[in-house]
Amino acid sequence: MADVKQIIELYSELADKPEKDFGWEKGIENAKAHNYSKEWFEKLPPKVWDYCAAVGNPFEQADIKEGSRVVDLGCGAGVDLLISALLVGEKGKAIGVDITPKMVKKAKEHAALGGFLNVEVLESSFDDIYLEDESVDVVISNGSINLTSSKESVFAEIYRILKPNGKIYFADMIDISDNDDSCNDENSCCASESQDWANCVAGTLQKEKLIEIISKAGFRDVECTGLTHYKTSETTSGATFKATKIASAELRETHWDNIFKTKDYRQVLWHQNSPDMSLELIEKSNIEKDSSIIDVGCGASYLVDKLLEDGYKDITLLDTSNTSLKIVKERLGSYADIPKYRCSDIMNFESSKKFDLWHDRAVFHFLVLKKERAKYFEVLQNTLKVGAIAIINTFATDGPTQCAGLDIVQYDREKMLQELPLGLELIEYNKYMHNTPKDTEQRYSCFVIKKVLL
């Protein structure tokens, strides 16, 4: 694990004594060696450059537009932060994030010294930043991500705060040794107790491993754009990277389509041979056989088969995976033309038709962004008739924390009530156990929600 205390102590000392020789390059000559722009040297206060411990130049490949919001992850004393502030202009904003209190204070002092009114500095870990979902256009970083022991968590947080198609440009230290097995443990940490985290050696990953982690976090066009002259040991080198955030809806479509193309849907953990809880609640709702039902995130569920057997005819199947809808259509055989099939992510779903019943076996709990959860309920309210009900299933608070390799949000009564907007009323809450095809158990919560007249 990263030695956070050691890191804070070292960078606190750098904040106090920028003239000290720490054994690695820093200062204005280091910035010049990384091809920092002459304009920046002229516009930033001279003393700021004393703190420049850049391992590369994240701006060489960056497209940062005026008016943008940029986050500098591991901003230190604020060199790259103030450059970002120059690039985004008065209408934009540059936000620095750092774990070292003295560096946060120093960055604020330098912003004030330079007369920057578009700069904010936060003291925060990199995997839990106090910023809203999808509120940032660009994230930059310089020699800081390698200091974290869980790169996966950091890039998940970067993904969360970036807008769809937002960019990340960063420079960092990588492992250039020939040891392919150096960073293969589950925490993506290649440190032993004797290794040095603070000096950017212990936390480094090989280029291919880092690209893999970034890609799995939901980024496309992930590229190492080159190595730099910066060295912290014989086996490490500075390198620059760039990537683009894939929009959540696009990410879900690709993820689920791949699952239904490559796996037997009858063996995935969420599969039910008979969706008894859902059928019981639908029967309890007392809707008529000609009522309109929408099964949201239907996947390849057998719910539609059971509904057709029970005499329901007005059924719409909605899923982000076209492959899953094809599977259901083929399975239904002579009944295949009765349901209506809609391939769409829930965020993009629109319907002129109003439904009497909304069923969701497990879509809502995949929406980890608050903005997406609000959109989900907006779509639900626009789609349901007044007085109609929605049956929503999620993992319970003592259930799994992931499904199909994706993070989820667990719910109980209290947490669901916090999410419900005006116009939706929780009328029933149940917990139940799902026995998986692998003979394991998963705890679910089931919510019955009514659309009421405001």
C-alpha positions as a Markdown table, in Angstrom:
| # | Residue | x | y | z |
|---|---|---|---|---|
| 1 | Met | 0.0 | 0.0 | 0.0 |
| 2 | Ala | 1.1 | 3.6 | -0.6 |
| 3 | Asp | 2.7 | 5.2 | 2.4 |
| 4 | Val | 0.5 | 8.3 | 2.6 |
| 5 | Lys | 2.3 | 9.7 | 5.6 |
| 6 | Gln | 5.6 | 9.4 | 3.8 |
| 7 | Ile | 4.2 | 11.2 | 0.7 |
| 8 | Ile | 2.7 | 14.0 | 2.8 |
| 9 | Glu | 5.9 | 14.5 | 4.8 |
| 10 | Leu | 8.1 | 14.7 | 1.6 |
| 11 | Tyr | 5.8 | 17.1 | -0.2 |
| 12 | Ser | 5.3 | 19.2 | 2.9 |
| 13 | Glu | 9.1 | 19.5 | 3.0 |
| 14 | Leu | 9.1 | 20.5 | -0.7 |
| 15 | Ala | 6.5 | 23.2 | 0.1 |
| 16 | Asp | 8.7 | 24.6 | 2.9 |
| 17 | Lys | 12.1 | 24.1 | 1.1 |
| 18 | Pro | 11.8 | 24.3 | -2.7 |
| 19 | Glu | 15.5 | 25.0 | -2.9 |
| 20 | Lys | 16.5 | 21.7 | -1.3 |
| 21 | Asp | 18.0 | 18.9 | -3.5 |
| 22 | Phe | 15.6 | 16.0 | -3.2 |
| 23 | Gly | 17.4 | 13.8 | -5.7 |
| 24 | Trp | 15.1 | 14.5 | -8.6 |
| 25 | Glu | 14.8 | 17.4 | -11.1 |
| 26 | Lys | 12.7 | 20.4 | -10.4 |
| 27 | Gly | 12.5 | 24.1 | -10.9 |
| 28 | Ile | 12.3 | 26.3 | -14.0 |
| 29 | Glu | 15.0 | 24.4 | -15.9 |
| 30 | Asn | 13.0 | 21.2 | -15.4 |
| 31 | Ala | 9.9 | 22.9 | -16.9 |
| 32 | Lys | 12.0 | 24.2 | -19.9 |
| 33 | Ala | 13.3 | 20.6 | -20.5 |
| 34 | His | 9.7 | 19.5 | -20.8 |
| 35 | Asn | 9.0 | 22.2 | -23.4 |
| 36 | Tyr | 6.7 | 24.3 | -21.3 |
| 37 | Ser | 5.6 | 27.4 | -23.2 |
| 38 | Lys | 7.7 | 30.6 | -23.0 |
| 39 | Glu | 4.4 | 32.5 | -22.6 |
| 40 | Trp | 3.8 | 30.6 | -19.3 |
| 41 | Phe | 7.2 | 31.6 | -17.9 |
| 42 | Glu | 6.3 | 35.2 | -18.6 |
| 43 | Lys | 2.8 | 35.2 | -17.2 |
| 44 | Leu | 3.3 | 33.2 | -14.0 |
| 45 | Pro | 5.0 | 34.6 | -10.9 |
| 46 | Pro | 8.7 | 33.6 | -11.0 |
| 47 | Lys | 8.7 | 32.0 | -7.6 |
| 48 | Val | 6.0 | 29.5 | -8.7 |
| 49 | Trp | 8.6 | 27.7 | -10.9 |
| 50 | Asp | 10.8 | 26.8 | -8.0 |
| 51 | Tyr | 8.3 | 24.1 | -7.1 |
| 52 | Cys | 8.0 | 22.5 | -10.6 |
| 53 | Ala | 8.7 | 18.8 | -10.1 |
| 54 | Ala | 7.0 | 17.9 | -13.4 |
| 55 | Val | 7.7 | 14.4 | -14.8 |
| 56 | Gly | 6.4 | 15.5 | -18.2 |
| 57 | Asn | 4.3 | 18.1 | -20.0 |
| 58 | Pro | 0.6 | 17.1 | -20.0 |
| 59 | Phe | -0.3 | 20.1 | -22.1 |
| 60 | Glu | 1.6 | 19.1 | -25.2 |
| 61 | Gln | -1.2 | 16.9 | -26.4 |
| 62 | Ala | -4.0 | 18.7 | -24.6 |
| 63 | Asp | -7.0 | 20.5 | -26.1 |
| 64 | Ile | -8.2 | 22.8 | -23.4 |
| 65 | Lys | -10.7 | 25.3 | -24.6 |
| 66 | Glu | -11.4 | 28.8 | -23.1 |
| 67 | Gly | -14.3 | 28.6 | -20.7 |
| 68 | Ser | -13.6 | 25.0 | -19.7 |
| 69 | Arg | -13.5 | 23.5 | -16.2 |
| 70 | Val | -10.2 | 21.7 | -15.6 |
| 71 | Val | -9.1 | 19.6 | -12.6 |
| 72 | Asp | -5.4 | 19.3 | -11.8 |
| 73 | Leu | -5.1 | 16.0 | -9.8 |
| 74 | Gly | -2.1 | 16.3 | -7.5 |
| 75 | Cys | -1.7 | 20.1 | -8.1 |
| 76 | Gly | 1.1 | 20.5 | -5.6 |
| 77 | Ala | 2.2 | 24.2 | -5.4 |
| 78 | Gly | 0.1 | 25.0 | -8.5 |
| 79 | Val | 2.3 | 25.2 | -11.5 |
| 80 | Asp | 0.1 | 23.2 | -13.9 |
| 81 | Leu | -3.0 | 24.5 | -12.1 |
| 82 | Leu | -2.1 | 28.1 | -12.9 |
| 83 | Ile | -1.2 | 27.2 | -16.5 |
| 84 | Ser | -4.7 | 25.6 | -16.7 |
| 85 | Ala | -6.2 | 28.8 | -15.4 |
| 86 | Leu | -4.4 | 30.8 | -18.2 |
| 87 | Leu | -5.8 | 28.4 | -20.8 |
| 88 | Val | -9.4 | 28.4 | -19.6 |
| 89 | Gly | -9.5 | 32.2 | -19.2 |
| 90 | Glu | -11.8 | 34.2 | -16.9 |
| 91 | Lys | -14.9 | 32.4 | -18.0 |
| 92 | Gly | -13.4 | 29.0 | -17.1 |
| 93 | Lys | -12.2 | 27.5 | -13.9 |
| 94 | Ala | -9.1 | 25.6 | -12.8 |
| 95 | Ile | -9.6 | 23.3 | -9.7 |
| 96 | Gly | -6.5 | 21.9 | -7.9 |
| 97 | Val | -6.7 | 18.7 | -5.8 |
| 98 | Asp | -4.0 | 17.6 | -3.4 |
| 99 | Ile | -3.6 | 15.5 | -0.3 |
| 100 | Thr | -0.8 | 17.6 | 1.3 |
| 101 | Pro | -2.2 | 20.5 | 3.4 |
| 102 | Lys | 0.9 | 22.6 | 2.9 |
| 103 | Met | 0.8 | 22.2 | -0.9 |
| 104 | Val | -2.9 | 23.2 | -0.9 |
| 105 | Lys | -2.0 | 26.3 | 1.1 |
| 106 | Lys | 1.0 | 27.1 | -1.2 |
| 107 | Ala | -1.2 | 26.6 | -4.4 |
| 108 | Lys | -3.7 | 29.1 | -3.0 |
| 109 | Glu | -0.9 | 31.6 | -2.2 |
| 110 | His | 0.4 | 31.3 | -5.7 |
| 111 | Ala | -3.0 | 31.8 | -7.3 |
| 112 | Ala | -3.5 | 34.9 | -5.2 |
| 113 | Leu | 0.0 | 36.1 | -6.0 |
| 114 | Gly | -0.7 | 35.7 | -9.7 |
| 115 | Gly | -4.1 | 37.5 | -9.4 |
| 116 | Phe | -6.1 | 34.4 | -10.5 |
| 117 | Leu | -9.7 | 34.6 | -9.6 |
| 118 | Asn | -10.7 | 31.5 | -11.5 |
| 119 | Val | -8.8 | 29.0 | -9.3 |
| 120 | Glu | -10.0 | 26.8 | -6.5 |
| 121 | Val | -7.9 | 24.4 | -4.5 |
| 122 | Leu | -9.3 | 21.4 | -2.6 |
| 123 | Glu | -7.6 | 19.2 | 0.0 |
| 124 | Ser | -8.8 | 15.7 | -0.9 |
| 125 | Ser | -7.8 | 12.2 | -1.7 |
| 126 | Phe | -7.9 | 11.3 | -5.4 |
| 127 | Asp | -10.6 | 8.7 | -5.2 |
| 128 | Asp | -13.3 | 10.8 | -3.4 |
| 129 | Ile | -13.2 | 14.3 | -4.7 |
| 130 | Tyr | -15.9 | 16.8 | -3.6 |
| 131 | Leu | -17.1 | 17.6 | -7.1 |
| 132 | Glu | -20.4 | 16.9 | -8.8 |
| 133 | Asp | -20.9 | 14.1 | -11.3 |
| 134 | Glu | -19.9 | 15.0 | -14.9 |
| 135 | Ser | -19.0 | 18.5 | -14.0 |
| 136 | Val | -15.5 | 18.8 | -15.5 |
| 137 | Asp | -14.3 | 19.1 | -19.1 |
| 138 | Val | -10.6 | 18.0 | -18.6 |
| 139 | Val | -8.5 | 16.3 | -16.0 |
| 140 | Ile | -4.8 | 16.8 | -15.9 |
| 141 | Ser | -2.2 | 15.3 | -13.6 |
| 142 | Asn | 1.6 | 15.3 | -13.4 |
| 143 | Gly | 3.5 | 12.7 | -11.4 |
| 144 | Ser | 0.8 | 12.1 | -8.9 |
| 145 | Ile | -1.4 | 9.1 | -9.9 |
| 146 | Asn | 1.6 | 6.7 | -9.5 |
| 147 | Leu | 1.6 | 7.8 | -5.8 |
| 148 | Thr | -1.8 | 6.0 | -5.3 |
| 149 | Ser | -2.0 | 2.3 | -4.5 |
| 150 | Ser | -5.4 | 1.8 | -6.1 |
| 151 | Lys | -5.2 | 3.2 | -9.6 |
| 152 | Glu | -8.6 | 1.6 | -10.4 |
| 153 | Ser | -10.3 | 3.8 | -7.8 |
| 154 | Val | -8.6 | 6.9 | -9.0 |
| 155 | Phe | -9.6 | 6.4 | -12.7 |
| 156 | Ala | -13.1 | 5.5 | -11.6 |
| 157 | Glu | -13.3 | 8.9 | -9.8 |
| 158 | Ile | -11.9 | 10.7 | -12.8 |
| 159 | Tyr | -14.5 | 9.0 | -14.9 |
| 160 | Arg | -17.2 | 10.1 | -12.5 |
| 161 | Ile | -16.3 | 13.8 | -12.5 |
| 162 | Leu | -15.6 | 14.1 | -16.3 |
| 163 | Lys | -18.4 | 15.1 | -18.6 |
| 164 | Pro | -19.3 | 12.6 | -21.4 |
| 165 | Asn | -16.4 | 12.7 | -24.0 |
| 166 | Gly | -14.3 | 14.6 | -21.4 |
| 167 | Lys | -10.5 | 14.3 | -21.7 |
| 168 | Ile | -7.7 | 13.3 | -19.5 |
| 169 | Tyr | -4.1 | 14.3 | -20.2 |
| 170 | Phe | -1.5 | 13.4 | -17.7 |
| 171 | Ala | 2.2 | 12.8 | -17.2 |
| 172 | Asp | 3.4 | 10.1 | -14.8 |
| 173 | Met | 6.2 | 7.7 | -14.0 |
| 174 | Ile | 6.0 | 4.2 | -15.4 |
| 175 | Asp | 7.9 | 1.0 | -14.9 |
| 176 | Ile | 10.1 | 0.3 | -17.9 |
| 177 | Ser | 11.7 | -2.9 | -16.5 |
| 178 | Asp | 11.4 | -6.2 | -18.2 |
| 179 | Asn | 9.5 | -7.7 | -15.3 |
| 180 | Asp | 6.0 | -8.5 | -16.6 |
| 181 | Asp | 4.8 | -9.8 | -13.3 |
| 182 | Ser | 5.7 | -6.8 | -11.2 |
| 183 | Cys | 2.2 | -5.3 | -11.0 |
| 184 | Asn | -0.3 | -8.1 | -11.3 |
| 185 | Asp | -1.9 | -8.1 | -7.9 |
| 186 | Glu | -5.5 | -7.0 | -7.4 |
| 187 | Asn | -4.6 | -3.6 | -6.1 |
| 188 | Ser | -2.4 | -2.7 | -9.0 |
| 189 | Cys | 0.3 | -1.9 | -6.6 |
| 190 | Cys | 3.9 | -3.0 | -7.2 |
| 191 | Ala | 5.4 | -2.0 | -3.9 |
| 192 | Ser | 7.1 | -3.9 | -1.2 |
| 193 | Glu | 7.5 | -2.5 | 2.2 |
| 194 | Ser | 11.1 | -1.5 | 1.4 |
| 195 | Gln | 10.2 | 0.4 | -1.8 |
| 196 | Asp | 9.9 | 4.2 | -2.0 |
| 197 | Trp | 6.4 | 5.5 | -2.9 |
| 198 | Ala | 7.1 | 9.2 | -2.3 |
| 199 | Asn | 9.9 | 9.3 | -4.8 |
| 200 | Cys | 7.7 | 7.8 | -7.6 |
| 201 | Val | 9.3 | 4.4 | -7.8 |
| 202 | Ala | 7.1 | 1.9 | -5.8 |
| 203 | Gly | 3.8 | 2.8 | -7.3 |
| 204 | Thr | 4.7 | 2.8 | -11.0 |
| 205 | Leu | 3.1 | 0.4 | -13.4 |
| 206 | Gln | 4.1 | -0.8 | -16.8 |
| 207 | Lys | 2.6 | 1.1 | -19.7 |
| 208 | Glu | 0.4 | -1.7 | -20.9 |
| 209 | Lys | -1.0 | -2.3 | -17.4 |
| 210 | Leu | -1.8 | 1.3 | -16.9 |
| 211 | Ile | -3.6 | 1.5 | -20.3 |
| 212 | Glu | -5.6 | -1.6 | -19.4 |
| 213 | Ile | -6.8 | 0.0 | -16.1 |
| 214 | Ile | -7.7 | 3.3 | -17.8 |
| 215 | Ser | -9.6 | 1.4 | -20.6 |
| 216 | Lys | -11.5 | -0.7 | -18.0 |
| 217 | Ala | -12.5 | 2.5 | -16.2 |
| 218 | Gly | -14.5 | 3.6 | -19.2 |
| 219 | Phe | -12.1 | 5.4 | -21.5 |
| 220 | Arg | -11.4 | 5.1 | -25.2 |
| 221 | Asp | -8.5 | 6.1 | -27.4 |
| 222 | Val | -6.2 | 5.5 | -24.4 |
| 223 | Glu | -2.7 | 6.2 | -25.6 |
| 224 | Cys | 0.8 | 6.6 | -24.2 |
| 225 | Thr | 2.0 | 9.6 | -26.3 |
| 226 | Gly | 5.7 | 9.3 | -25.4 |
| 227 | Leu | 8.4 | 8.9 | -22.8 |
| 228 | Thr | 10.1 | 11.9 | -21.2 |
| 229 | His | 13.7 | 12.5 | -20.0 |
| 230 | Tyr | 12.6 | 12.3 | -16.4 |
| 231 | Lys | 14.0 | 9.3 | -14.3 |
| 232 | Thr | 13.5 | 8.4 | -10.7 |
| 233 | Ser | 15.4 | 5.1 | -10.9 |
| 234 | Glu | 17.0 | 2.8 | -13.5 |
| 235 | Thr | 13.6 | 1.1 | -14.0 |
| 236 | Thr | 11.3 | 4.1 | -14.2 |
| 237 | Ser | 10.7 | 6.8 | -16.8 |
| 238 | Gly | 8.3 | 9.7 | -17.2 |
| 239 | Ala | 5.6 | 9.2 | -19.8 |
| 240 | Thr | 2.6 | 11.1 | -21.1 |
| 241 | Phe | -0.9 | 9.8 | -21.7 |
| 242 | Lys | -4.3 | 10.9 | -23.0 |
| 243 | Ala | -7.7 | 9.3 | -23.2 |
| 244 | Thr | -11.4 | 10.2 | -23.7 |
| 245 | Lys | -14.3 | 9.3 | -21.5 |
| 246 | Ile | -16.9 | 7.1 | -23.0 |
| 247 | Ala | -20.4 | 8.3 | -22.3 |
| 248 | Ser | -22.1 | 6.0 | -19.7 |
| 249 | Ala | -24.9 | 5.0 | -22.0 |
| 250 | Glu | -22.5 | 4.0 | -24.7 |
| 251 | Leu | -20.4 | 2.1 | -22.2 |
| 252 | Arg | -23.4 | 0.1 | -20.9 |
| 253 | Glu | -24.5 | -0.7 | -24.5 |
| 254 | Thr | -21.1 | -2.2 | -25.3 |
| 255 | His | -20.7 | -4.0 | -22.0 |
| 256 | Trp | -24.1 | -5.7 | -22.0 |
| 257 | Asp | -24.1 | -6.5 | -25.7 |
| 258 | Asn | -20.7 | -8.2 | -25.2 |
| 259 | Ile | -22.0 | -10.2 | -22.2 |
| 260 | Phe | -25.0 | -11.5 | -24.2 |
| 261 | Lys | -22.8 | -12.3 | -27.2 |
| 262 | Thr | -20.2 | -14.3 | -25.1 |
| 263 | Lys | -22.0 | -15.9 | -22.2 |
| 264 | Asp | -24.9 | -18.3 | -21.7 |
| 265 | Tyr | -27.6 | -16.1 | -20.3 |
| 266 | Arg | -29.0 | -19.0 | -18.3 |
| 267 | Gln | -25.8 | -19.3 | -16.3 |
| 268 | Val | -25.2 | -15.6 | -15.4 |
| 269 | Leu | -25.6 | -15.0 | -11.7 |
| 270 | Trp | -28.7 | -12.7 | -12.1 |
| 271 | His | -30.7 | -15.3 | -14.2 |
| 272 | Gln | -34.0 | -16.5 | -12.8 |
| 273 | Asn | -35.7 | -19.7 | -14.1 |
| 274 | Ser | -38.9 | -18.2 | -12.8 |
| 275 | Pro | -39.2 | -14.5 | -11.8 |
| 276 | Asp | -41.5 | -15.4 | -8.9 |
| 277 | Met | -41.3 | -12.1 | -6.9 |
| 278 | Ser | -42.0 | -10.0 | -9.9 |
| 279 | Leu | -44.9 | -12.2 | -11.0 |
| 280 | Glu | -46.4 | -12.1 | -7.5 |
| 281 | Leu | -46.2 | -8.3 | -7.4 |
| 282 | Ile | -47.7 | -7.9 | -10.9 |
| 283 | Glu | -50.6 | -10.1 | -9.9 |
| 284 | Lys | -51.0 | -8.2 | -6.7 |
| 285 | Ser | -51.2 | -4.9 | -8.6 |
| 286 | Asn | -54.6 | -6.1 | -10.0 |
| 287 | Ile | -53.9 | -4.6 | -13.5 |
| 288 | Glu | -56.1 | -5.9 | -16.3 |
| 289 | Lys | -54.8 | -8.4 | -18.9 |
| 290 | Asp | -54.9 | -5.7 | -21.6 |
| 291 | Ser | -52.8 | -3.3 | -19.4 |
| 292 | Ser | -49.6 | -2.0 | -20.9 |
| 293 | Ile | -46.4 | -3.3 | -19.3 |
| 294 | Ile | -42.8 | -2.2 | -19.9 |
| 295 | Asp | -39.9 | -4.4 | -18.7 |
| 296 | Val | -36.9 | -2.1 | -18.4 |
| 297 | Gly | -33.5 | -3.7 | -18.8 |
| 298 | Cys | -35.3 | -7.0 | -19.7 |
| 299 | Gly | -32.1 | -8.7 | -20.8 |
| 300 | Ala | -33.0 | -12.3 | -21.7 |
| 301 | Ser | -35.4 | -12.6 | -18.7 |
| 302 | Tyr | -38.2 | -15.2 | -18.7 |
| 303 | Leu | -40.6 | -12.6 | -17.3 |
| 304 | Val | -42.1 | -11.9 | -20.8 |
| 305 | Asp | -42.6 | -15.7 | -21.4 |
| 306 | Lys | -44.6 | -15.9 | -18.1 |
| 307 | Leu | -46.6 | -12.8 | -18.8 |
| 308 | Leu | -47.6 | -14.1 | -22.2 |
| 309 | Glu | -48.6 | -17.4 | -20.6 |
| 310 | Asp | -50.8 | -15.4 | -18.1 |
| 311 | Gly | -52.6 | -13.7 | -21.0 |
| 312 | Tyr | -50.9 | -10.3 | -21.0 |
| 313 | Lys | -50.5 | -9.0 | -24.6 |
| 314 | Asp | -49.4 | -5.3 | -24.4 |
| 315 | Ile | -45.8 | -5.8 | -23.4 |
| 316 | Thr | -42.8 | -3.6 | -24.3 |
| 317 | Leu | -39.3 | -5.0 | -23.8 |
| 318 | Leu | -36.5 | -2.3 | -23.3 |
| 319 | Asp | -32.8 | -3.1 | -23.2 |
| 320 | Thr | -29.6 | -1.4 | -24.2 |
| 321 | Ser | -28.4 | -4.7 | -25.7 |
| 322 | Asn | -29.8 | -5.5 | -29.1 |
| 323 | Thr | -28.3 | -9.1 | -28.8 |
| 324 | Ser | -30.4 | -9.8 | -25.7 |
| 325 | Leu | -33.6 | -8.7 | -27.5 |
| 326 | Lys | -32.7 | -11.0 | -30.4 |
| 327 | Ile | -32.3 | -13.9 | -27.9 |
| 328 | Val | -35.7 | -13.3 | -26.5 |
| 329 | Lys | -37.4 | -12.9 | -29.9 |
| 330 | Glu | -35.9 | -16.2 | -31.0 |
| 331 | Arg | -36.9 | -18.0 | -27.8 |
| 332 | Leu | -40.5 | -16.8 | -28.0 |
| 333 | Gly | -41.0 | -18.5 | -31.4 |
| 334 | Ser | -44.6 | -18.2 | -32.5 |
| 335 | Tyr | -45.2 | -15.5 | -29.8 |
| 336 | Ala | -42.3 | -13.4 | -30.9 |
| 337 | Asp | -44.4 | -10.8 | -32.7 |
| 338 | Ile | -46.6 | -10.0 | -29.6 |
| 339 | Pro | -44.1 | -7.9 | -27.6 |
| 340 | Lys | -42.7 | -4.7 | -28.8 |
| 341 | Tyr | -38.9 | -4.5 | -28.8 |
| 342 | Arg | -37.0 | -1.2 | -28.0 |
| 343 | Cys | -33.2 | -1.1 | -28.0 |
| 344 | Ser | -32.2 | 2.0 | -26.0 |
| 345 | Asp | -30.3 | 3.0 | -22.9 |
| 346 | Ile | -32.7 | 4.1 | -20.2 |
| 347 | Met | -31.1 | 7.6 | -20.3 |
| 348 | Asn | -32.1 | 8.0 | -23.9 |
| 349 | Phe | -35.5 | 6.3 | -23.8 |
| 350 | Glu | -38.6 | 8.3 | -25.0 |
| 351 | Ser | -42.1 | 7.0 | -25.5 |
| 352 | Ser | -45.4 | 8.6 | -26.5 |
| 353 | Lys | -47.1 | 5.5 | -25.0 |
| 354 | Lys | -48.0 | 5.6 | -21.4 |
| 355 | Phe | -47.7 | 2.4 | -19.3 |
| 356 | Asp | -49.8 | 0.9 | -16.5 |
| 357 | Leu | -46.8 | -1.0 | -15.0 |
| 358 | Trp | -43.0 | -0.4 | -15.1 |
| 359 | His | -40.8 | -3.4 | -14.2 |
| 360 | Asp | -37.1 | -3.1 | -13.5 |
| 361 | Arg | -35.3 | -6.2 | -12.3 |
| 362 | Ala | -31.8 | -4.6 | -12.0 |
| 363 | Val | -31.2 | -1.4 | -14.0 |
| 364 | Phe | -31.5 | 1.3 | -11.4 |
| 365 | His | -28.8 | 0.0 | -9.1 |
| 366 | Phe | -26.2 | 0.3 | -12.0 |
| 367 | Leu | -26.7 | 4.1 | -12.1 |
| 368 | Val | -23.9 | 5.2 | -9.8 |
| 369 | Leu | -24.1 | 8.8 | -10.9 |
| 370 | Lys | -26.7 | 11.0 | -9.1 |
| 371 | Lys | -27.4 | 12.8 | -12.3 |
| 372 | Glu | -28.4 | 9.5 | -14.0 |
| 373 | Arg | -30.6 | 8.4 | -11.2 |
| 374 | Ala | -32.5 | 11.7 | -11.4 |
| 375 | Lys | -32.8 | 11.2 | -15.2 |
| 376 | Tyr | -34.1 | 7.6 | -14.6 |
| 377 | Phe | -37.0 | 8.9 | -12.5 |
| 378 | Glu | -37.7 | 11.6 | -15.0 |
| 379 | Val | -38.1 | 9.0 | -17.7 |
| 380 | Leu | -40.2 | 6.8 | -15.4 |
| 381 | Gln | -42.6 | 9.7 | -14.6 |
| 382 | Asn | -42.9 | 10.7 | -18.2 |
| 383 | Thr | -43.7 | 7.1 | -19.2 |
| 384 | Leu | -46.1 | 6.0 | -16.5 |
| 385 | Lys | -49.8 | 6.9 | -16.2 |
| 386 | Val | -51.0 | 8.6 | -13.1 |
| 387 | Gly | -51.9 | 5.9 | -10.6 |
| 388 | Ala | -49.7 | 3.4 | -12.3 |
| 389 | Ile | -46.9 | 1.5 | -10.4 |
| 390 | Ala | -43.3 | 0.7 | -10.9 |
| 391 | Ile | -41.6 | -2.4 | -9.5 |
| 392 | Ile | -37.9 | -1.8 | -9.1 |
| 393 | Asn | -35.4 | -4.4 | -7.9 |
| 394 | Thr | -31.9 | -3.6 | -6.6 |
| 395 | Phe | -29.2 | -5.3 | -4.6 |
| 396 | Ala | -29.9 | -4.9 | -0.9 |
| 397 | Thr | -27.5 | -3.0 | 1.5 |
| 398 | Asp | -26.2 | -6.4 | 2.6 |
| 399 | Gly | -26.0 | -7.7 | -0.9 |
| 400 | Pro | -23.3 | -7.7 | -3.6 |
| 401 | Thr | -21.4 | -4.5 | -4.4 |
| 402 | Gln | -20.8 | -5.4 | -8.0 |
| 403 | Cys | -22.7 | -7.2 | -10.8 |
| 404 | Ala | -21.2 | -8.4 | -14.1 |
| 405 | Gly | -18.0 | -6.5 | -13.3 |
| 406 | Leu | -19.7 | -3.2 | -12.8 |
| 407 | Asp | -20.1 | -1.2 | -9.6 |
| 408 | Ile | -23.7 | -0.8 | -8.3 |
| 409 | Val | -25.5 | 1.2 | -5.6 |
| 410 | Gln | -27.2 | -0.9 | -2.8 |
| 411 | Tyr | -30.6 | 0.2 | -1.5 |
| 412 | Asp | -32.9 | -0.2 | 1.4 |
| 413 | Arg | -36.1 | 1.7 | 2.2 |
| 414 | Glu | -34.4 | 4.8 | 3.6 |
| 415 | Lys | -31.9 | 5.1 | 0.7 |
| 416 | Met | -34.7 | 4.7 | -1.9 |
| 417 | Leu | -36.8 | 7.3 | -0.2 |
| 418 | Gln | -33.9 | 9.7 | -0.5 |
| 419 | Glu | -33.9 | 9.2 | -4.3 |
| 420 | Leu | -37.6 | 9.5 | -5.0 |
| 421 | Pro | -38.7 | 12.8 | -6.5 |
| 422 | Leu | -42.1 | 14.5 | -5.9 |
| 423 | Gly | -44.8 | 12.6 | -7.6 |
| 424 | Leu | -43.5 | 9.1 | -6.8 |
| 425 | Glu | -44.6 | 7.4 | -3.6 |
| 426 | Leu | -43.1 | 4.2 | -2.1 |
| 427 | Ile | -46.0 | 1.9 | -1.2 |
| 428 | Glu | -44.3 | -1.4 | -0.6 |
| 429 | Tyr | -40.8 | -2.6 | 0.3 |
| 430 | Asn | -39.6 | -6.2 | 0.4 |
| 431 | Lys | -36.2 | -8.0 | 0.8 |
| 432 | Tyr | -35.7 | -11.4 | -0.8 |
| 433 | Met | -33.0 | -13.9 | -1.5 |
| 434 | His | -32.1 | -14.8 | -5.1 |
| 435 | Asn | -30.5 | -18.2 | -5.6 |
| 436 | Thr | -28.1 | -18.0 | -8.5 |
| 437 | Pro | -27.4 | -20.6 | -11.2 |
| 438 | Lys | -24.1 | -21.2 | -9.4 |
| 439 | Asp | -25.8 | -22.2 | -6.1 |
| 440 | Thr | -24.9 | -18.9 | -4.4 |
| 441 | Glu | -27.2 | -16.4 | -2.8 |
| 442 | Gln | -27.8 | -12.7 | -3.5 |
| 443 | Arg | -29.8 | -10.4 | -1.3 |
| 444 | Tyr | -32.2 | -8.1 | -3.2 |
| 445 | Ser | -34.5 | -5.2 | -2.3 |
| 446 | Cys | -37.8 | -4.8 | -4.1 |
| 447 | Phe | -39.7 | -1.5 | -4.2 |
| 448 | Val | -43.2 | -0.9 | -5.4 |
| 449 | Ile | -43.6 | 2.8 | -6.3 |
| 450 | Lys | -46.8 | 4.6 | -7.3 |
| 451 | Lys | -47.0 | 7.6 | -9.6 |
| 452 | Val | -49.3 | 10.1 | -7.8 |
| 453 | Leu | -51.0 | 13.2 | -9.0 |
| 454 | Leu | -49.2 | 16.4 | -7.8 |
